[in-house]
Amino acid sequence: MVLWRLAFKELTATSITIFTNLSSLHKQPLPVMKYLSALPAALSLAISVGAAPLTPGPSFTRLNKTDAVVVVADLQMGLFQIVHDYEPTTFKNNIIAHAMLADLFNLPIVLTTSAETGPNGPLPKEIVNKFPNAPYIKRNGEVDAWDNADFKAAVKNSGKSQVILAGITTDVCTEYLALSLVSEGYTVFANTEASGTFSKRLADDANRRMERAGVILMGTFSVAMDLMRDWRNTPGSAQVLPWLDTYLPAYGVVARAHEGAVKNGTYAEGELGLKH
């Protein structure tokens, strides 16, 4: 810091001298030009000796497709009806997309339901039929899935330390399980797009409590991108773009528009030369 201050003191003094002499530039050109030529060197000195060392911030916890398991917690058709923080069509797509992350990235998946034969209802057929060999724990009493010995064993048997989780409701099935998993040492990524509850207020409160406890809140697109890491990987562009076209149509349209432009596109009058 001493060198930094000295360099700036020298730089300031030089600058003052330069601007003092500018008014008489026509009479004394050589001294002023001397000061001007010294200015870059002084500035370079100030930068080179004064750059403070960077202070590391919080670590960026990344998803690792070789160390992650997907958990579907009570995304049941009966409970689906009480979700009011998402529009029904969008939310149905979101919960199926959450499960299909396991298929896309070849991740283990654990399914669990609560009182499935009662009003909570079954899981969507699209999920059950896609993963016929996945552990499927049908709980008959435990509110927090972690309190069920079979479910706990299924998660532990996956051998993974990262859990990608979604459930209905956000403030019970997702939050309780997420906090239990964190307390056991797991890194939990809660998919907020595939978790729903009675109101946005309740979802916000639950997400805040989870985040304070160390749960990482993400959406489906963010989860997919972090698992992929690079469009040139496998799964990469060839596998992920069709998946997004099905489960995240907004991004699928981006790819479709580009395909259309490449195959059929011609410039409309006035387009050519537009600034980017």
Helices and strands as residue ranges (DSSP letters): H 2-22, H 29-50, E 68-73, H 77-80, H 88-104, E 109-114, H 125-130, E 136-139, G 145-147, H 149-157, E 162-167, I 170-174, H 175-183, E 187-191, G 192-194, H 200-212, E 216-218, H 220-228, H 237-247, H 249-264
